[in-house]
C-alpha cells in the first residue's frame, strides 16, 4: 500500500500485514420489548469469542498488548457526544473485516445499535507511551480528512507540517499516551485516516490536545474526535429491563 503521507520520527510504516481496522461509533436504540433480548446478547458475545479465535483483536488495548484480556472494551462517550460508545477491532484482512461487520449485524448488533462503521488497512505501526505502564482508562477515536490547503501544499510544505506535528506527537508519548498507529479509511469513507489513543486520564488528553493546537495540527485537516472512558463492551449489549 502506498502511504498517503510519509513516515516520521514517531510513526513508522507498518509491515505489510493486511490487517484492517473495524472502528465504530454506536448509539443504543430505544427498543420495544423483545426486539433485543438475552438470545441476541448471547449470540453477540459468542461471536466476539469466535472472531478472536479467527485472529481478530477485540479492543484498542489488544493492538498494543497481544496478551491483553480477551474481553472486548470500548470507550463510553455518551456524556459528551451523540454516540454512546466508540471502539475498534482489528481484523486479519479487509475481506474478514467486511464479512465480520455483516456477521455482527446479523447476530443482533443492528437491533441494539445505530452504528457508523469505519474500515481501513493499517498504515502506521503502534507507538508506546513513555514511562511505567499505567491504567489507561481514557482514550479517543480521531477521524480526519486532509483539506483543500493540504491538497494545494507542496511536498516540502507537507513535510514541514508533518515535522511540526511530530513535535506534538512526541509530547503525547512523553505524557505516557499510547497511539494505535494509523489506519487509512479513504477507500470507502469521507475520512482519510483514523487514529486511536489510550491515556491515563482525561487531563492527559487535554494537555495533549493543547500541544496539538500549539503545533497548528489542524491547519491541514478537518477532524472529529470522540473522547471517552474505558468500559466493557458487554455493558452496552445487555438488554433493557422490562
C-alpha positions as CSV (number, residue, x, y, z in Angstrom):
1,X,0.0,0.0,0.0
2,X,1.3,3.5,-0.9
3,X,1.4,5.8,2.1
4,X,-0.8,8.8,1.8
5,X,1.7,10.8,3.9
6,X,5.3,10.0,4.8
7,X,6.6,8.2,7.9
8,X,8.0,10.4,10.6
9,X,10.2,10.1,13.7
10,X,7.2,9.0,15.7
11,X,5.3,7.0,13.1
12,X,6.8,4.1,11.2
13,X,5.2,2.4,8.2
14,X,3.5,-0.8,9.2
15,X,4.9,-4.0,7.8
16,X,2.7,-5.5,5.1
17,X,0.3,-7.4,7.2
18,X,-3.0,-6.8,5.5
19,X,-4.7,-6.1,8.9
20,X,-7.7,-3.9,8.8
21,X,-9.4,-1.6,11.3
22,X,-13.1,-2.1,12.2
23,X,-13.9,1.1,14.1
24,X,-17.4,2.1,15.1
25,X,-19.4,4.9,16.7
26,X,-22.6,3.5,18.0
27,X,-25.8,4.7,19.8
28,X,-28.1,2.3,21.7
29,X,-31.6,2.4,20.4
30,X,-34.8,2.5,22.5
31,X,-36.5,-0.7,21.6
32,X,-39.8,-2.4,22.1
33,X,-39.8,-5.3,24.5
34,X,-38.5,-8.5,22.8
35,X,-36.7,-6.8,19.9
36,X,-33.3,-7.3,21.6
37,X,-33.1,-9.8,24.3
38,X,-30.9,-12.3,26.1
39,X,-30.7,-14.5,23.0
40,X,-29.2,-11.8,20.8
41,X,-26.9,-10.7,23.6
42,X,-25.6,-14.3,24.0
43,X,-25.1,-14.7,20.2
44,X,-23.1,-11.5,20.1
45,X,-20.8,-12.5,23.0
46,X,-20.3,-15.9,21.4
47,X,-19.4,-14.2,18.1
48,X,-16.9,-12.0,19.8
49,X,-15.1,-15.2,21.0
50,X,-15.3,-16.7,17.5
51,X,-13.8,-13.6,15.9
52,X,-10.9,-13.5,18.4
53,X,-10.2,-17.2,17.6
54,X,-10.1,-16.2,13.9
55,X,-7.3,-13.7,14.6
56,X,-9.3,-10.5,15.4
57,X,-8.1,-8.1,18.1
58,X,-11.2,-7.1,20.1
59,X,-10.1,-3.8,21.7
60,X,-7.7,-0.9,21.3
61,X,-5.7,-2.4,24.2
62,X,-5.1,-5.6,22.3
63,X,-3.4,-3.6,19.5
64,X,-0.6,-2.8,21.9
65,X,-0.6,-5.9,24.1
66,X,-1.2,-9.2,22.4
67,X,-1.8,-10.9,25.8
68,X,-4.4,-8.3,26.8
69,X,-7.7,-9.7,28.4
70,X,-9.9,-11.3,25.8
71,X,-13.0,-9.3,26.9
72,X,-13.8,-6.6,24.3
73,X,-13.6,-3.0,25.6
74,X,-14.8,0.3,24.2
75,X,-14.8,4.0,25.2
76,X,-18.0,5.3,26.7
77,X,-18.7,8.7,25.0
78,X,-22.3,9.5,25.7
79,X,-21.5,12.1,28.3
80,X,-20.1,14.4,25.5
81,X,-21.1,13.0,22.1
82,X,-24.1,11.8,20.1
83,X,-22.6,8.3,20.2
84,X,-22.9,6.2,23.4
85,X,-19.7,4.3,22.6
86,X,-16.8,4.2,20.2
87,X,-14.3,1.5,19.8
88,X,-12.3,-0.6,17.4
89,X,-11.5,-4.1,16.5
90,X,-8.7,-5.1,14.1
91,X,-9.4,-7.9,11.6
92,X,-6.8,-10.1,9.9
93,X,-7.8,-8.8,6.5
94,X,-10.1,-6.4,4.6
95,X,-12.3,-9.2,3.5
96,X,-12.6,-10.5,7.1
97,X,-13.5,-7.0,8.3
98,X,-16.3,-6.7,5.7
99,X,-17.7,-10.1,6.4
100,X,-17.3,-9.6,10.2
101,X,-19.5,-6.5,10.3
102,X,-22.2,-8.4,8.4
103,X,-21.9,-11.2,10.9
104,X,-22.1,-8.8,13.8
105,X,-25.2,-7.0,12.4
106,X,-26.9,-10.3,11.8
107,X,-26.2,-11.7,15.2
108,X,-28.1,-8.8,16.8
109,X,-25.8,-5.7,16.7
110,X,-28.1,-4.0,14.2
111,X,-31.1,-4.4,16.6
112,X,-29.2,-2.9,19.6
113,X,-27.2,-0.1,17.9
114,X,-27.4,2.5,15.2
115,X,-23.8,2.4,14.0
116,X,-21.3,4.2,11.8
117,X,-18.7,1.6,10.7
118,X,-15.3,2.7,9.5
119,X,-13.0,0.2,7.9
120,X,-9.4,0.6,6.6
121,X,-6.0,-1.1,6.4
122,X,-3.2,-0.4,8.9
123,X,-0.8,2.2,7.6
124,X,1.5,3.1,10.6
125,X,2.6,0.9,13.5
126,X,1.6,1.4,17.1
127,X,3.5,3.8,19.3
128,X,4.0,3.1,23.0
129,X,4.0,6.0,25.5
130,X,7.0,6.5,27.7
131,X,7.2,5.7,31.4
132,X,5.8,2.9,33.5
133,X,2.7,1.0,32.3
134,X,-0.3,2.6,34.0
135,X,-4.1,2.1,33.8
136,X,-5.0,3.7,30.5
137,X,-8.7,4.2,31.4
138,X,-9.4,7.1,28.9
139,X,-8.9,7.5,25.2
140,X,-10.4,8.7,22.0
141,X,-11.0,7.9,18.3
142,X,-9.7,10.6,16.0
143,X,-11.0,10.9,12.4
144,X,-9.7,13.4,9.9
145,X,-9.7,14.3,6.2
146,X,-7.0,16.4,4.5
147,X,-8.5,19.7,3.5
148,X,-8.0,22.0,0.4
149,X,-5.0,23.7,1.9
150,X,-3.2,20.3,2.2
151,X,-4.2,19.4,-1.4
152,X,-2.7,22.7,-2.6
153,X,0.5,22.4,-0.5
154,X,3.8,21.4,-2.0
155,X,5.6,18.2,-0.9
156,X,8.1,20.4,1.1
157,X,5.2,22.2,2.9
158,X,3.6,18.9,3.8
159,X,6.8,17.6,5.1
160,X,7.4,20.7,7.2
161,X,3.8,20.3,8.6
162,X,4.5,16.6,9.4
163,X,7.6,17.6,11.3
164,X,5.7,20.3,13.3
165,X,3.0,17.7,14.2
166,X,5.7,15.2,15.2
167,X,6.7,17.6,18.0
168,X,3.1,17.4,19.3
169,X,3.1,13.6,19.0
170,X,6.4,13.4,20.9
171,X,4.7,15.4,23.6
172,X,1.8,12.8,23.7
173,X,4.2,10.0,24.0
174,X,6.0,11.8,26.8
175,X,2.7,12.0,28.7
176,X,2.5,8.2,28.6
177,X,-0.1,8.2,25.8
178,X,-0.2,5.1,23.6
179,X,-1.1,5.7,19.9
180,X,-2.5,2.8,17.9
181,X,-0.6,3.8,14.8
182,X,-2.8,5.0,12.0
183,X,-5.3,3.3,9.7
184,X,-6.4,4.5,6.2
185,X,-10.1,5.0,5.5
186,X,-10.3,6.9,2.2
187,X,-11.1,3.9,0.1
188,X,-14.7,3.9,1.4
189,X,-15.2,6.9,3.7
190,X,-15.2,10.7,3.6
191,X,-12.5,10.4,6.3
192,X,-8.9,9.8,5.2
193,X,-7.5,8.4,8.4
194,X,-8.3,7.1,11.9
195,X,-6.2,7.2,15.0
196,X,-6.8,5.7,18.4
197,X,-5.3,6.9,21.7
198,X,-5.1,5.4,25.2
199,X,-4.4,7.8,28.1
200,X,-4.1,7.6,31.9
201,X,-6.6,10.4,32.5
202,X,-8.8,13.0,30.9
203,X,-6.3,15.6,32.0
204,X,-3.6,13.9,29.9
205,X,-5.9,14.0,26.9
206,X,-6.5,17.8,27.4
207,X,-2.8,18.5,27.8
208,X,-2.0,16.6,24.6
209,X,-4.7,18.4,22.6
210,X,-3.2,21.7,23.8
211,X,0.1,20.6,22.3
212,X,-1.5,19.8,19.0
213,X,-3.3,23.2,19.0
214,X,0.1,24.9,19.6
215,X,1.6,22.9,16.7
216,X,-1.2,24.0,14.3
217,X,-2.0,20.4,13.8
218,X,-5.5,21.2,12.4
219,X,-4.5,23.7,9.7
220,X,-4.4,21.0,7.0
221,X,-7.3,18.9,8.3
222,X,-11.0,18.7,9.2
223,X,-11.3,16.4,12.1
224,X,-13.7,14.8,14.6
225,X,-12.7,13.4,18.0
226,X,-14.7,11.1,20.3
227,X,-13.4,11.1,23.9
228,X,-14.4,8.5,26.3
229,X,-13.7,6.3,29.4
230,X,-12.8,2.7,29.0
231,X,-15.7,0.3,29.7
232,X,-16.5,-3.4,28.8
233,X,-18.5,-3.7,25.6
234,X,-20.8,-6.2,27.3
235,X,-22.2,-3.4,29.4
236,X,-23.7,-1.8,26.3
237,X,-25.1,-5.1,25.0
238,X,-27.2,-6.1,28.0
239,X,-31.0,-6.0,27.1
240,X,-33.1,-3.2,28.5
241,X,-35.0,-4.1,31.6
242,X,-38.7,-4.7,31.0
